Amino acid sequence: MPRVSSAAAAHVGARIKAARVRYSMTHDELAAATGIDSSNIRSYESGRAMPSVVTLVRIADALATTPGEFLDELTLDLFPAETTARRAG
């Protein structure tokens, strides 16, 4: 899992945490339901890492929601500039 701390990762992580808390799950329960290590769940929720699309789908499925809930209101300006720069060509 790439450690990519950014405002975008923090945004997604906050939404994951809100859904987990709303569903009354602990980190360990979510980890067991998804097969994702609880330390990775904590990293996502704290914004220290950005989950992959597959990981977002697994988490959303365990929390009876859609991956879109985690991405709602996510904009390019939340990502580091070097990841959003267009290539010349």
C-alpha positions as YAML, in Angstrom:
chain: A
units: angstrom
residues:
- id: 1
  name: MET
  ca: [0.00, 0.00, 0.00]
- id: 2
  name: PRO
  ca: [1.57, 3.29, -1.05]
- id: 3
  name: ARG
  ca: [1.78, 5.85, 1.71]
- id: 4
  name: VAL
  ca: [0.47, 8.98, 0.04]
- id: 5
  name: SER
  ca: [-0.45, 11.56, 2.62]
- id: 6
  name: SER
  ca: [-2.57, 14.26, 1.00]
- id: 7
  name: ALA
  ca: [-5.72, 16.25, 1.50]
- id: 8
  name: ALA
  ca: [-7.40, 13.77, -0.86]
- id: 9
  name: ALA
  ca: [-6.36, 10.80, 1.30]
- id: 10
  name: ALA
  ca: [-7.58, 12.65, 4.41]
- id: 11
  name: HIS
  ca: [-10.92, 13.36, 2.71]
- id: 12
  name: VAL
  ca: [-11.45, 9.72, 1.70]
- id: 13
  name: GLY
  ca: [-10.25, 8.52, 5.10]
- id: 14
  name: ALA
  ca: [-12.65, 10.77, 6.99]
- id: 15
  name: ARG
  ca: [-15.54, 9.40, 4.95]
- id: 16
  name: ILE
  ca: [-14.46, 5.81, 5.59]
- id: 17
  name: LYS
  ca: [-14.25, 6.51, 9.30]
- id: 18
  name: ALA
  ca: [-17.68, 8.19, 9.36]
- id: 19
  name: ALA
  ca: [-19.24, 5.18, 7.63]
- id: 20
  name: ARG
  ca: [-17.49, 2.73, 9.97]
- id: 21
  name: VAL
  ca: [-18.62, 4.64, 13.06]
- id: 22
  name: ARG
  ca: [-22.16, 4.99, 11.68]
- id: 23
  name: TYR
  ca: [-22.19, 1.21, 11.19]
- id: 24
  name: SER
  ca: [-20.85, 0.77, 14.77]
- id: 25
  name: MET
  ca: [-17.80, -1.23, 13.69]
- id: 26
  name: THR
  ca: [-14.36, -1.24, 15.24]
- id: 27
  name: HIS
  ca: [-11.18, -1.19, 13.15]
- id: 28
  name: ASP
  ca: [-10.72, -4.88, 13.91]
- id: 29
  name: GLU
  ca: [-14.28, -5.75, 12.88]
- id: 30
  name: LEU
  ca: [-13.92, -3.88, 9.59]
- id: 31
  name: ALA
  ca: [-10.57, -5.57, 9.01]
- id: 32
  name: ALA
  ca: [-12.12, -9.00, 9.56]
- id: 33
  name: ALA
  ca: [-15.05, -8.20, 7.26]
- id: 34
  name: THR
  ca: [-12.80, -6.98, 4.43]
- id: 35
  name: GLY
  ca: [-9.64, -9.06, 4.79]
- id: 36
  name: ILE
  ca: [-7.68, -5.80, 5.08]
- id: 37
  name: ASP
  ca: [-5.21, -5.47, 7.95]
- id: 38
  name: SER
  ca: [-6.52, -3.17, 10.70]
- id: 39
  name: SER
  ca: [-3.32, -1.10, 10.56]
- id: 40
  name: ASN
  ca: [-4.12, -0.33, 6.92]
- id: 41
  name: ILE
  ca: [-7.67, 0.66, 7.87]
- id: 42
  name: ARG
  ca: [-6.20, 3.07, 10.43]
- id: 43
  name: SER
  ca: [-3.80, 4.47, 7.83]
- id: 44
  name: TYR
  ca: [-6.66, 5.11, 5.42]
- id: 45
  name: GLU
  ca: [-8.82, 6.76, 8.07]
- id: 46
  name: SER
  ca: [-6.00, 9.02, 9.24]
- id: 47
  name: GLY
  ca: [-5.16, 10.11, 5.68]
- id: 48
  name: ARG
  ca: [-1.67, 8.60, 5.80]
- id: 49
  name: ALA
  ca: [-2.47, 6.35, 2.83]
- id: 50
  name: MET
  ca: [-4.87, 6.35, -0.12]
- id: 51
  name: PRO
  ca: [-6.75, 3.07, -0.63]
- id: 52
  name: SER
  ca: [-6.90, 1.49, -4.07]
- id: 53
  name: VAL
  ca: [-10.18, 1.20, -5.95]
- id: 54
  name: VAL
  ca: [-10.42, -2.51, -5.08]
- id: 55
  name: THR
  ca: [-9.88, -1.68, -1.41]
- id: 56
  name: LEU
  ca: [-12.56, 1.03, -1.52]
- id: 57
  name: VAL
  ca: [-15.02, -1.48, -3.00]
- id: 58
  name: ARG
  ca: [-14.21, -4.04, -0.29]
- id: 59
  name: ILE
  ca: [-14.66, -1.46, 2.48]
- id: 60
  name: ALA
  ca: [-17.87, -0.12, 0.96]
- id: 61
  name: ASP
  ca: [-19.29, -3.63, 0.66]
- id: 62
  name: ALA
  ca: [-18.54, -4.37, 4.33]
- id: 63
  name: LEU
  ca: [-20.21, -1.09, 5.37]
- id: 64
  name: ALA
  ca: [-23.27, -1.63, 3.14]
- id: 65
  name: THR
  ca: [-22.59, 1.49, 1.08]
- id: 66
  name: THR
  ca: [-21.05, 2.38, -2.27]
- id: 67
  name: PRO
  ca: [-17.47, 3.44, -3.02]
- id: 68
  name: GLY
  ca: [-18.91, 6.70, -4.31]
- id: 69
  name: GLU
  ca: [-19.79, 7.70, -0.75]
- id: 70
  name: PHE
  ca: [-16.06, 7.86, 0.02]
- id: 71
  name: LEU
  ca: [-15.30, 9.87, -3.13]
- id: 72
  name: ASP
  ca: [-18.18, 12.35, -2.91]
- id: 73
  name: GLU
  ca: [-16.93, 15.95, -3.12]
- id: 74
  name: LEU
  ca: [-13.38, 14.79, -3.90]
- id: 75
  name: THR
  ca: [-11.75, 17.30, -6.27]
- id: 76
  name: LEU
  ca: [-8.41, 17.51, -8.08]
- id: 77
  name: ASP
  ca: [-7.27, 20.39, -5.89]
- id: 78
  name: LEU
  ca: [-7.11, 17.96, -2.93]
- id: 79
  name: PHE
  ca: [-4.35, 15.95, -4.64]
- id: 80
  name: PRO
  ca: [-0.66, 16.95, -4.70]
- id: 81
  name: ALA
  ca: [0.13, 19.04, -7.77]
- id: 82
  name: GLU
  ca: [2.63, 16.53, -9.12]
- id: 83
  name: THR
  ca: [-0.06, 13.84, -9.34]
- id: 84
  name: THR
  ca: [-2.49, 16.00, -11.27]
- id: 85
  name: ALA
  ca: [-0.10, 17.68, -13.72]
- id: 86
  name: ARG
  ca: [-0.93, 16.91, -17.34]
- id: 87
  name: ARG
  ca: [1.77, 15.42, -19.49]
- id: 88
  name: ALA
  ca: [2.80, 17.22, -22.63]
- id: 89
  name: GLY
  ca: [2.05, 15.29, -25.73]
...
